Amino acid sequence: LLNDIGFAASFFDAYLGSRFNTEVSREVTLLASASYFLGQRPGSSLVLARRLQADSDNAREQLTVWVLQANWRQPPTLVGHWLTGLLYELSIAMMSHFNDGTSTERVVELLDQVRRLTYANGTSQEVVLAEVASAVVKLRLAGSAWTLMPGFSGLSGVDWADTIRRPGFPKELWPSQKLLGKAGLFAGKSGVVQMPTSAGKTRSVEVILRSAFLADRTRVAVLVAPF
């Protein structure tokens, strides 16, 4: 479905650019951001997500925006709603995982509860928001550095804990970084990597270097940057 999702993202983005109907700009921006993320283009997704403000009168929409922006330092501000307590608990569980590496089981359980209750009692718009948020959350969990880096590097989660907790270290890996991990570059293999702009080159180099230092494969790194 990646091609279909990519087409949807491009359509929503073009619709925004056309300014054909500015009254739905917020909804279209949210859908475009989500489509880019699900279509494996997290950089484009984040650019659009940062345009969205959390001043909606819909708690589910506020959570979806928060999930797209991936600000794990603080929970979202949620308006009063019959699901607010559950949504807030979900956000805390996600923050706990991405900041401290706690299990994702509780996050998945809460997502299922939110979806089930939304289908039983929510509006059609809320159903869409619940599905979008659920899909984005599950894809973020699948790319979590806490989950992937031990396997990609051959080091334990304990070895990585202090590094992943650092404020600037990526809490999740982008598609290009997952490819590097699968190719063994985080475990010490050599390689030549070519990436387009905003694909995650700088972060990839950081992860490679930190893997090498944590595994005690090297004590010195030299970067040659021609530009």
C-alpha positions in Angstrom: 0.0 0.0 0.0 3.0 2.3 0.1 2.4 3.7 -3.4 -1.3 4.4 -2.5 -0.4 6.1 0.7 2.3 8.1 -1.0 -0.3 9.3 -3.6 -2.7 10.3 -0.8 0.0 12.3 0.9 0.9 14.1 -2.3 -2.8 14.8 -3.0 -3.4 16.2 0.4 -0.2 18.3 0.2 -1.2 19.7 -3.2 -4.7 20.4 -2.0 -3.2 22.5 0.8 -1.0 24.3 -1.7 -3.9 25.1 -3.9 -5.8 26.9 -1.1 -9.0 25.6 -2.8 -10.8 25.4 0.5 -9.0 26.9 3.5 -11.8 26.0 5.9 -10.6 22.4 5.9 -6.9 23.2 6.0 -6.4 21.9 9.5 -8.0 18.5 8.8 -6.2 18.2 5.4 -2.8 19.1 7.0 -3.3 16.4 9.7 -4.2 13.8 7.0 -1.3 14.8 4.8 1.1 14.6 7.8 -0.2 11.2 8.7 -0.1 9.9 5.1 3.6 11.0 4.7 4.5 9.3 8.0 2.7 6.0 7.1 4.2 6.3 3.6 7.8 6.2 5.1 8.5 9.9 4.7 8.8 11.1 8.3 10.7 14.3 7.5 7.9 15.6 5.3 5.4 14.4 7.9 7.1 16.4 10.7 7.2 19.6 8.6 3.4 19.5 8.2 2.8 18.3 11.8 4.6 21.3 13.2 2.1 23.6 11.5 -0.6 22.2 13.6 -1.6 23.8 16.9 -3.0 21.8 19.8 -5.9 24.2 20.3 -8.6 21.9 18.9 -11.9 21.3 20.8 -11.5 17.6 20.1 -9.4 15.5 22.5 -8.8 12.8 19.9 -7.5 15.3 17.4 -5.2 16.8 20.0 -3.7 13.4 20.7 -3.3 12.7 17.0 -1.4 16.0 16.5 0.8 15.2 19.5 1.6 11.7 18.2 2.5 13.2 14.8 4.7 15.9 16.4 6.4 13.2 18.6 7.1 15.5 21.4 7.8 12.9 24.1 9.0 15.5 26.7 5.5 16.5 27.8 2.0 15.1 27.5 -0.6 16.7 25.3 -3.1 19.2 26.6 -6.5 17.5 26.2 -9.9 19.2 26.4 -12.7 17.6 28.4 -14.1 14.5 26.8 -15.5 11.1 27.9 -12.3 9.5 26.7 -9.8 12.1 28.0 -8.6 10.0 31.0 -7.9 7.0 28.7 -6.2 9.2 26.1 -4.0 10.9 28.8 -3.0 7.5 30.2 -2.1 6.4 26.6 0.2 9.5 26.2 1.9 8.8 29.5 2.5 5.2 28.5 4.1 6.3 25.2 6.3 8.9 27.0 7.4 6.2 29.4 8.5 4.0 26.5 10.3 6.5 24.4 12.0 8.3 27.3 12.8 5.3 29.5 12.3 2.1 27.4 9.4 0.6 29.3 7.4 -2.1 27.7 5.0 -1.3 24.8 2.4 -3.8 25.9 0.4 -1.2 27.9 0.5 1.2 24.9 -1.0 -1.4 22.6 -3.7 -2.4 25.2 -4.8 1.3 25.6 -4.8 1.8 21.8 -7.2 -1.2 21.4 -9.4 0.2 24.2 -9.6 3.6 22.5 -10.5 2.1 19.1 -13.1 -0.2 20.6 -14.8 2.5 22.6 -14.6 4.9 19.6 -16.3 2.5 17.3 -19.0 1.9 19.9 -19.7 5.5 20.9 -17.8 8.0 18.7 -18.7 10.0 15.6 -17.4 9.1 12.1 -14.7 11.8 12.4 -13.6 10.4 15.7 -13.4 6.9 14.2 -11.0 8.2 11.5 -8.9 10.1 14.1 -8.7 6.9 16.2 -7.5 4.8 13.3 -5.0 7.4 12.1 -3.5 7.9 15.6 -3.4 4.1 16.2 -1.6 3.5 12.9 0.9 6.2 13.5 1.6 5.0 17.1 2.1 1.4 16.0 4.5 2.4 13.3 6.4 4.6 15.8 6.7 1.7 18.2 8.0 -0.5 15.4 10.8 2.0 14.8 11.6 2.6 18.4 15.4 2.8 19.1 14.8 1.0 22.4 13.5 -2.0 20.4 15.7 -2.0 17.4 19.2 -0.8 18.5 20.1 -3.8 20.6 19.5 -6.2 17.7 21.1 -3.9 15.1 24.2 -3.3 17.2 24.7 -6.6 19.0 24.7 -4.7 22.3 22.2 -5.0 25.2 19.4 -2.6 26.0 21.2 -1.8 29.2 24.3 -0.7 27.1 22.1 1.6 25.1 19.9 3.0 27.9 21.9 6.1 28.9 22.5 7.0 25.2 18.9 6.7 24.1 17.8 8.7 27.1 19.9 11.7 26.0 17.6 14.6 24.9 19.1 14.8 21.4 19.4 11.2 20.5 16.7 9.8 18.1 14.1 7.9 20.0 13.0 6.1 16.8 14.8 5.2 13.6 13.8 6.5 10.2 13.3 4.1 7.3 16.8 4.8 5.9 18.3 4.2 9.4 16.5 0.9 9.7 18.1 -0.2 6.3 21.5 0.7 7.7 20.8 -1.4 10.8 19.6 -4.4 8.7 22.8 -4.0 6.6 24.9 -4.3 9.7 26.5 -0.9 9.7 25.5 -0.3 13.4 27.3 -3.6 14.2 30.6 -2.6 12.7 30.3 -3.4 9.0 31.7 -0.9 6.4 29.6 0.6 3.7 29.0 3.4 1.2 25.7 5.2 1.9 24.0 7.6 -0.5 20.9 9.4 0.8 18.8 12.3 -0.4 18.3 15.5 1.6 16.5 15.1 4.9 16.7 11.3 4.8 18.6 11.1 8.1 22.3 11.1 7.2 23.6 13.1 10.2 21.7 11.0 12.7 22.8 7.9 11.0 26.4 8.8 11.4 25.8 9.6 15.0 24.2 6.2 15.6 27.1 4.4 13.8 29.7 6.3 16.0 27.9 5.7 19.2 27.5 2.0 18.4 31.3 1.8 17.8 32.1 3.6 21.0 29.7 1.6 23.1 31.0 -1.7 21.7 34.6 -0.5 22.4 35.5 -1.1 18.7 37.2 2.3 18.5 38.2 5.2 20.6 38.7 7.9 17.9 36.4 9.0 15.1 37.4 11.3 12.2 34.8 13.0 10.1 35.8 14.5 6.7 33.2 16.9 5.5 33.9 18.6 2.2 31.2 21.3 2.4 
